[in-house]
Amino acid sequence: MSSWALVFSTTGRVVSLMTADEAPEEAPAGHDYRLVAAGVPAGAGAGRELQVIDGALAWVDVRSLADAKAQAWERIKAAREAAFDAPLVTPHGTFDSDVRARANLTAAVLLAQTLDSMSLPAAIDFTLVDNTVVTLSAAQLTAVGLLLGQKMQAAFATGRALRLVIDACDTVAAADAVSWPPAAT
């Protein structure tokens, strides 16, 4: 962690900022400096730099537009993954929808459809989010699988649309403002 040294003019305006390691033992003539909080001052973040502007300290975003767009896209991809993992609400109950649950549901749909195609009874027990168990027919389980597929495709479509919005951004602030829409309730 770094400590920061602030260099003040005789009028009390901040004229320079440096790490404590960079600060000379004595301030230049007509100036004073003080060590401030150890560690990273409040407001720090990736792509931000503490600068002196008009005698005051300010965090300044020094990211390029390309960096801001890349960060926006990473945020959107993370939000898309969260949308994939959100529980799946169906007429048959609410299903988990994380990676493992999606694989389990896909396998159960395949099993039910295979049993049904062989004219064998296809009643599959499935555990819901609240740990209750429902027994679903091949048609019911297929309907749940289709709802899962629709949810996934909707998330992909939202991600693609937001990627176009990010690509069209012409300022860092615009890229920072791009966000995943709130989930429908």
Protein Blocks (a to p, Z undefined) as FASTA:
>chain_A
ZZddddddfkopafbdcdfklpcfbdcehiacddddehjdehiaehiacddeehiacddd
fbdfklmmmmmmmmmmmmmmmmmmpccddfkbccdfbfklmmmmmmmmmmmmmmmmnopa
cddddddfkopacdddfklmmmmmmmmmmmmmmmmmmmmmmmmmmmmpcbfklmmmpccd
dddZZ
